[in-house]
Amino acid sequence: MSKNLMEKMTVTAGWRDLTPAAQVLGEGNSVYFLTGEWRTETPVWKKEQCKQCLFCFPVCPDSSIPVANSKRDEFDLDHCKGCGICAKVCPFGAISMKAPGKEASK
């Protein structure tokens, strides 16, 4: 790390001050990256059990539960990282998690 960069490290320094690569590459956004490839478990939505309560939607840290006209739709698996929070909050058992090569858990 250059001495000049070390001098810029302060409590109030922003990422642009500390990260020369960000100035070259620009800002990022997960919309452009298929972060779902990191997933170890996959959510499975049982549409017939879903009551459209939408409890799952606001807790998804990846915004992987699309909602239109007050109805949820299939998971956006390109961005879901498989945390399972949606399955934990679903009061109707309409979401379960499936490990690769296994059946969905209850």
C-alpha positions in Angstrom: 0.0 0.0 0.0 1.4 3.3 -0.9 2.3 5.9 1.8 -0.1 8.3 0.1 -3.0 5.9 0.5 -2.1 5.2 4.1 -2.3 8.9 4.8 -5.8 9.0 3.5 -7.0 6.3 6.0 -9.1 8.2 8.5 -12.3 7.6 10.4 -14.2 9.8 7.9 -12.5 8.5 4.7 -15.0 7.1 2.2 -14.5 4.1 0.0 -13.6 6.3 -3.0 -10.7 7.7 -1.0 -9.3 4.3 -0.1 -10.0 2.2 -3.1 -8.2 3.2 -6.3 -9.7 0.2 -8.2 -13.2 1.6 -7.6 -12.2 4.7 -9.4 -11.0 2.7 -12.4 -13.8 0.1 -12.5 -16.7 2.1 -11.2 -19.4 1.2 -8.8 -21.0 -2.2 -8.8 -24.4 -3.6 -8.4 -25.5 -7.2 -7.7 -28.1 -6.9 -10.5 -25.2 -7.4 -12.9 -23.8 -10.4 -11.1 -25.4 -13.9 -10.7 -24.8 -14.1 -7.0 -27.2 -17.1 -6.8 -24.2 -19.2 -7.9 -23.0 -19.0 -4.3 -26.1 -20.8 -2.9 -25.7 -24.1 -1.0 -29.5 -24.6 -0.5 -32.3 -23.6 -2.9 -35.7 -22.3 -1.8 -38.7 -24.3 -3.1 -42.0 -22.4 -3.3 -45.2 -24.5 -3.0 -47.6 -22.2 -4.8 -50.7 -24.3 -3.8 -49.8 -23.8 -0.1 -49.0 -20.1 -0.4 -51.6 -17.7 1.0 -49.9 -14.6 -0.4 -49.3 -13.1 3.0 -46.0 -11.7 1.7 -44.2 -12.2 5.0 -41.3 -13.6 3.0 -40.9 -10.6 0.7 -39.6 -8.0 3.2 -37.2 -10.3 4.9 -35.3 -11.5 1.8 -31.9 -9.8 2.0 -31.3 -10.4 -1.7 -34.7 -9.1 -3.1 -35.1 -12.5 -4.7 -38.9 -12.7 -4.2 -40.6 -10.7 -7.0 -44.0 -9.2 -6.2 -46.4 -7.7 -8.6 -50.0 -6.6 -8.0 -49.7 -7.7 -4.4 -48.8 -11.3 -5.4 -45.5 -13.0 -5.1 -44.0 -15.1 -7.9 -41.3 -17.7 -8.4 -37.9 -17.0 -6.7 -35.2 -15.1 -8.6 -32.6 -17.8 -8.3 -30.0 -15.8 -10.2 -29.7 -13.7 -7.1 -31.0 -15.8 -4.1 -28.1 -16.9 -1.9 -30.1 -19.6 -0.1 -30.1 -18.1 3.4 -33.5 -19.7 4.3 -35.0 -16.7 6.1 -38.0 -16.9 3.8 -38.7 -20.5 4.8 -38.4 -19.7 8.5 -40.9 -16.8 8.4 -43.5 -18.6 6.2 -46.4 -19.5 8.5 -48.0 -21.8 5.9 -45.0 -24.1 5.1 -45.1 -22.8 1.5 -41.4 -22.4 1.3 -38.8 -25.1 2.1 -35.1 -25.4 1.5 -33.5 -28.0 -0.7 -29.9 -29.1 -0.6 -28.3 -30.2 -3.9 -29.3 -33.7 -4.6 -31.8 -33.9 -1.7 -35.5 -33.5 -1.2 -36.8 -30.1 0.1 -36.7 -29.9 3.9 -39.9 -29.2 5.8 
